[in-house]
Amino acid sequence: MLDTPDHFLLICSTCKGEDNADALCQALAAKLPSGFALRKIACMAGCAHPTTVGFQASGKAQYLFGDIETEQDIKALVEFAGQFRLSEDGWTSATDRPPQLFEKTLSRLPRLEVGECR
């Protein structure tokens, strides 16, 4: 059975260059939950906090984390990926996320709602 990804972890390939993005991809690839795909993105406007990574899934909140540099950061991203995957709408509070990501959260956007502005 083919495992089609429906969750995405985005890695900036501009922050610290393509080699850094490739290394982060390799460090994360085998550790992410089923259903995740890695995508390198040329700039997510988190330039003041390299390296930036984002989480996306249809119908879920989106996240941008910055200053991803250490093995502990990678472990925290993997832990958050599991939380994000299991969450119905992707919404998590700062205290529910791995502590390593507490001060590395750059943005959280609510899931896209179809309809009028309320």
Backbone as JSON, one array per atom type, in Angstrom:
{
  "sequence": "MLDTPDHFLLICSTCKGEDNADALCQALAAKLPSGFALRKIACMAGCAHPTTVGFQASGKAQYLFGDIETEQDIKALVEFAGQFRLSEDGWTSATDRPPQLFEKTLSRLPRLEVGECR",
  "N": [[0.84, -1.18, 0.0], [0.56, 2.2, -0.84], [1.89, 4.93, 0.84], [0.6, 7.9, 1.01], [1.61, 11.15, 1.5], [0.1, 13.53, 3.7], [0.69, 15.48, 5.39], [3.07, 18.04, 5.95], [6.45, 18.93, 6.38], [8.23, 21.74, 6.17], [11.31, 23.01, 5.06], [13.56, 25.63, 5.21], [15.59, 26.5, 2.55], [17.16, 28.61, 2.1], [17.99, 30.09, 4.35], [20.44, 29.08, 5.68], [21.58, 27.93, 3.56], [21.63, 25.45, 0.9], [23.04, 23.06, 1.53], [22.79, 22.9, 4.33], [20.0, 22.66, 4.54], [19.67, 20.2, 3.24], [21.06, 18.53, 5.03], [19.44, 18.77, 7.3], [17.08, 17.69, 6.31], [17.95, 15.02, 5.94], [18.45, 14.33, 8.6], [15.9, 14.32, 9.66], [14.27, 12.68, 8.08], [13.88, 9.78, 8.46], [12.72, 9.78, 10.92], [10.26, 11.0, 11.18], [6.67, 10.85, 11.69], [4.43, 8.53, 10.06], [2.97, 9.51, 6.98], [4.02, 12.02, 6.68], [5.77, 14.36, 4.65], [8.83, 15.75, 3.54], [9.74, 18.99, 2.53], [11.79, 21.17, 0.77], [12.01, 24.64, 0.9], [12.39, 27.72, -0.71], [13.0, 30.19, 1.14], [11.11, 31.35, 3.81], [10.66, 33.7, 5.0], [11.73, 33.97, 7.55], [14.17, 34.95, 8.15], [15.73, 36.21, 10.14], [15.93, 34.29, 12.02], [17.4, 31.77, 11.48], [17.77, 28.27, 11.3], [14.67, 28.11, 9.56], [11.62, 26.29, 9.88], [8.56, 24.84, 8.76], [5.2, 23.7, 9.41], [2.58, 22.08, 7.76], [-0.75, 21.13, 6.87], [-3.69, 20.08, 5.28], [-6.62, 21.7, 6.34], [-5.67, 22.25, 8.87], [-4.07, 24.18, 11.48], [-1.19, 26.21, 10.79], [2.34, 26.24, 11.28], [5.34, 28.04, 12.07], [8.63, 27.66, 12.85], [11.71, 28.81, 14.24], [15.33, 29.27, 14.44], [16.38, 26.69, 14.44], [18.72, 24.47, 15.26], [20.08, 22.47, 16.74], [20.59, 19.02, 17.82], [18.72, 18.51, 19.8], [16.72, 20.28, 19.05], [15.89, 19.05, 16.69], [14.87, 16.63, 17.7], [12.73, 17.7, 19.15], [11.2, 18.75, 17.05], [10.42, 16.38, 15.79], [8.89, 15.24, 17.83], [6.87, 17.2, 18.0], [5.8, 16.88, 15.44], [4.47, 14.44, 15.69], [2.46, 15.19, 17.54], [1.14, 17.14, 16.02], [0.27, 15.64, 13.85], [-1.62, 13.94, 15.07], [-3.5, 15.71, 15.98], [-6.72, 17.11, 15.52], [-7.31, 19.65, 14.38], [-4.86, 20.84, 14.31], [-4.23, 22.79, 16.13], [-2.34, 23.86, 18.82], [-1.41, 24.69, 22.14], [1.18, 26.81, 23.45], [2.25, 25.66, 25.74], [1.73, 22.99, 25.41], [3.32, 22.13, 23.37], [6.58, 20.7, 22.58], [9.0, 21.59, 25.04], [11.45, 22.58, 24.06], [10.75, 23.95, 21.79], [9.39, 26.13, 22.66], [10.32, 28.87, 22.78], [10.94, 29.14, 20.17], [8.91, 29.33, 18.42], [7.7, 31.02, 15.76], [5.42, 31.74, 14.34], [1.9, 31.02, 14.32], [-0.65, 30.08, 12.38], [-4.15, 30.11, 11.98], [-6.25, 27.39, 10.85], [-7.32, 27.38, 7.46], [-10.36, 28.75, 6.77], [-13.22, 28.35, 4.84], [-15.26, 30.78, 3.49], [-17.04, 33.72, 4.6], [-15.47, 36.68, 6.03], [-15.28, 36.94, 9.48]],
  "CA": [[0.0, 0.0, 0.0], [1.33, 3.43, -0.97], [1.65, 5.91, 1.9], [0.57, 9.23, 0.41], [1.72, 12.15, 2.57], [-0.91, 14.58, 3.8], [1.29, 16.45, 6.31], [4.33, 18.48, 5.36], [7.43, 19.69, 7.15], [8.94, 22.58, 5.22], [12.63, 23.42, 5.53], [14.1, 26.73, 4.42], [16.87, 26.2, 1.9], [17.84, 29.89, 1.93], [18.55, 30.56, 5.63], [21.85, 28.72, 5.82], [22.01, 27.29, 2.32], [21.11, 24.16, 0.45], [23.69, 21.97, 2.27], [22.16, 22.85, 5.64], [18.65, 22.12, 4.34], [19.83, 18.77, 2.94], [21.43, 17.84, 6.27], [18.25, 18.72, 8.16], [16.2, 16.67, 5.69], [18.48, 13.69, 6.26], [18.3, 14.09, 10.04], [14.49, 14.16, 9.99], [13.56, 11.79, 7.16], [13.49, 8.47, 9.01], [12.17, 9.94, 12.27], [8.93, 11.59, 11.17], [5.56, 9.9, 11.65], [3.86, 8.15, 8.77], [2.11, 10.53, 6.4], [4.74, 13.28, 6.53], [6.75, 14.53, 3.58], [9.72, 16.89, 3.71], [9.87, 19.85, 1.35], [12.68, 22.33, 0.89], [11.35, 25.85, 0.42], [13.32, 28.85, -0.85], [12.66, 31.32, 2.0], [9.81, 31.48, 4.47], [10.71, 35.03, 5.62], [12.18, 33.9, 8.93], [15.61, 35.15, 7.96], [16.39, 36.62, 11.38], [15.94, 33.13, 12.92], [17.74, 30.56, 10.73], [17.01, 27.79, 10.15], [13.24, 28.05, 9.81], [10.87, 25.14, 9.4], [7.12, 25.03, 8.88], [4.32, 22.54, 9.4], [1.34, 22.31, 7.03], [-1.64, 20.03, 6.52], [-4.99, 20.58, 4.9], [-7.58, 21.78, 7.43], [-5.0, 22.41, 10.15], [-3.25, 25.36, 11.72], [0.16, 26.13, 10.25], [3.35, 26.71, 12.23], [6.68, 28.38, 11.62], [9.6, 27.65, 13.94], [13.0, 29.31, 13.83], [16.52, 28.96, 15.24], [16.54, 25.23, 14.52], [20.17, 24.31, 15.12], [20.7, 21.39, 17.5], [19.95, 17.7, 17.84], [17.54, 18.65, 20.66], [15.7, 20.92, 18.21], [15.39, 18.02, 15.77], [14.03, 15.74, 18.51], [11.51, 18.45, 19.46], [10.4, 18.8, 15.82], [9.84, 15.05, 15.6], [7.83, 15.11, 18.84], [5.77, 18.06, 17.59], [5.19, 16.28, 14.26], [3.52, 13.46, 16.2], [1.32, 15.94, 18.1], [0.46, 17.79, 14.91], [-0.37, 14.57, 13.07], [-2.77, 13.41, 15.81], [-4.44, 16.78, 16.28], [-7.78, 17.25, 14.52], [-7.23, 20.93, 13.69], [-3.49, 21.31, 14.35], [-4.07, 23.85, 17.12], [-1.73, 23.49, 20.09], [-0.95, 25.83, 22.93], [2.63, 26.81, 23.63], [2.63, 24.75, 26.84], [1.57, 21.6, 24.95], [4.41, 21.8, 22.45], [7.83, 20.36, 23.26], [9.62, 22.78, 25.65], [12.54, 23.08, 23.22], [10.19, 24.82, 20.76], [8.64, 27.2, 23.31], [10.78, 30.19, 22.35], [11.31, 29.06, 18.75], [7.7, 29.48, 17.62], [7.65, 32.33, 15.13], [4.02, 32.04, 14.02], [0.89, 29.97, 14.22], [-1.79, 30.6, 11.63], [-5.29, 29.19, 12.09], [-6.58, 26.68, 9.62], [-8.03, 28.17, 6.48], [-11.8, 28.53, 6.77], [-13.87, 28.82, 3.63], [-16.44, 31.58, 3.81], [-16.89, 35.15, 4.84], [-14.69, 37.17, 7.15], [-16.16, 37.14, 10.65]],
  "C": [[0.89, 1.24, 0.0], [0.93, 4.4, 0.12], [1.75, 7.3, 1.29], [0.62, 10.27, 1.52], [0.58, 13.16, 2.52], [-0.5, 15.64, 4.82], [2.68, 16.78, 5.77], [5.17, 19.25, 6.35], [8.29, 20.42, 6.13], [10.25, 23.05, 5.83], [13.17, 24.51, 4.61], [15.46, 26.33, 3.84], [17.68, 27.47, 1.67], [18.59, 30.31, 3.18], [20.06, 30.33, 5.75], [22.37, 27.95, 4.62], [21.47, 25.89, 2.12], [21.73, 22.99, 1.22], [23.08, 21.8, 3.65], [20.77, 22.24, 5.54], [18.71, 20.62, 4.05], [20.17, 17.99, 4.21], [20.24, 17.73, 7.21], [17.24, 17.72, 7.62], [16.66, 15.27, 6.05], [18.29, 13.35, 7.73], [16.86, 13.79, 10.42], [13.8, 13.02, 9.25], [13.06, 10.5, 7.79], [12.78, 8.58, 10.36], [10.74, 10.46, 12.3], [7.84, 10.52, 11.14], [5.11, 9.61, 10.22], [2.96, 9.29, 8.28], [2.77, 11.88, 6.22], [5.65, 13.22, 5.31], [7.57, 15.77, 3.91], [9.77, 17.67, 2.41], [10.84, 20.97, 1.66], [12.01, 23.51, 0.2], [12.38, 26.98, 0.37], [12.73, 30.07, -0.15], [11.22, 31.3, 2.49], [9.76, 32.76, 5.3], [11.0, 34.97, 7.12], [13.67, 34.13, 9.02], [16.38, 35.54, 9.22], [16.53, 35.45, 12.36], [16.26, 31.83, 12.16], [18.03, 29.39, 11.67], [15.53, 27.75, 10.51], [12.64, 26.8, 9.2], [9.38, 25.42, 9.62], [6.4, 23.7, 8.86], [3.03, 22.93, 8.7], [0.58, 21.0, 6.87], [-2.99, 20.66, 6.2], [-5.93, 20.57, 6.11], [-6.98, 21.96, 8.8], [-4.28, 23.75, 10.25], [-1.88, 25.12, 11.11], [1.13, 26.77, 11.23], [4.64, 27.05, 11.51], [7.56, 28.45, 12.86], [10.93, 28.14, 13.4], [14.1, 28.94, 14.8], [16.68, 27.46, 15.47], [18.0, 24.91, 14.22], [20.72, 23.02, 15.72], [19.95, 20.06, 17.34], [18.7, 17.73, 18.72], [16.4, 19.32, 19.9], [15.07, 19.9, 17.27], [14.48, 17.06, 16.52], [12.7, 16.41, 18.84], [10.61, 18.55, 18.23], [9.71, 17.46, 15.56], [8.68, 14.83, 16.59], [6.62, 15.96, 18.44], [5.06, 17.48, 16.36], [4.16, 15.23, 14.67], [2.28, 14.13, 16.78], [0.47, 16.52, 16.98], [-0.33, 16.76, 14.1], [-1.65, 14.09, 13.75], [-3.85, 14.45, 16.09], [-5.46, 16.93, 15.15], [-7.64, 18.53, 13.71], [-5.83, 21.54, 13.71], [-3.21, 22.34, 15.43], [-3.45, 23.28, 18.39], [-1.35, 24.76, 20.84], [0.56, 25.7, 23.12], [3.06, 25.82, 24.7], [2.46, 23.28, 26.47], [2.69, 21.16, 24.02], [5.66, 21.41, 23.22], [8.51, 21.62, 23.8], [10.73, 23.39, 24.79], [12.04, 24.07, 22.16], [9.48, 26.04, 21.34], [9.03, 28.58, 22.81], [11.19, 30.22, 20.88], [10.1, 29.17, 17.83], [7.64, 30.9, 17.08], [6.23, 32.72, 14.75], [3.18, 30.78, 14.06], [-0.29, 30.61, 13.53], [-2.94, 29.62, 11.75], [-5.56, 28.5, 10.76], [-7.43, 27.58, 8.73], [-9.51, 27.78, 6.51], [-12.36, 29.09, 5.48], [-15.11, 29.6, 4.04], [-16.08, 33.03, 4.06], [-15.99, 35.46, 6.03], [-15.64, 37.42, 8.31], [-15.48, 38.0, 11.66]]
}
